[in-house]
Amino acid sequence: MDDVLTKIRQAFHDAFDVNPQLVSIDTAPDDITGWDSVGHLALASSLESTFGLSFDVDELMEMENVREIVRIVNSKLNQA
């Protein structure tokens, strides 16, 4: 999980220009400036590029915080 979280932190940096160290497993949209509906799409694009994955609408809707993002990314990586 550490490697996945590290890559997710980088995706947050790419999408929101935030210090990756400020992103934790407990980070939620209220913690990141710009993580609104439009920012969520930028984050999704960054995650897809980082991991070489694509997410469906249901998965995007479930990505309500970093913990859920980690869960979804791990699930997709384990399917590959």
N, C-alpha and C positions, 0 to 999 in steps of 0.2 A: 504494500500500500504506500510506503514511503516514496517510491519512485513515481507512482501515479500522482500522489499529492504534490510532489515537486513539479511535475509537468503541468498539473492543474494550476499551481501557483504561477508558472510561466505564462499560461494562457490568460490568467487574470491580468498579469503585467501587460501582455500584448493588447488585450481588449480595453483595459481601463487605465493603463500607465500607473499602476500602484506598485509599491514595494512588495515583491512576492512574499517576503517574510511576514507581512501583515495579514496574509491569508492563512487561516487555520481551518481545521475540520469543522469548527463551529461558526464560521463566517456565513452571514446571511445578507440578502440584498441591502438591508438598512445599514450595513457596515461598510459598504463600498459606494462611493460617489459615482453616479452614472449607471449603477446596476438597476435600471428600470426596464421597461418592455423593449425599448430599442437597444439598450445596452446588453440585454439578455441575448439578442440575436448576434451582436458582435462577439459576445462570449462564446456562444454556440459555434460560430464560425471559427473562432480561435481554437476551441477544443477539438473541432473536427480536423483542423490543420495539424494541430499538435499530435493527435493520436492516430490520424489516418482513418477516422471513423466517420459515419454519418448517423445522425439522430433523427428519429421520427417525431412527429408532433407530440405524441404522448410522453415520450422521454423528455422532450424539452419542457413540457408542462410540469413534470415531476422534479425538475432541477431547481428546487426552491431554496437550496442552500448547498454549501460545499460538501457536506456529508452525503447528500443525495447524488450530487455530481460524481463523487468517488464511487458510490454504489453502482450507478448506471455505467460509468466508464469501465469499472472492473467486470461487470456483467457482460458488456459487449466484447471486451478483450478476451474473456474466457470462452466466448462463443466462437471466436475466430480460430 
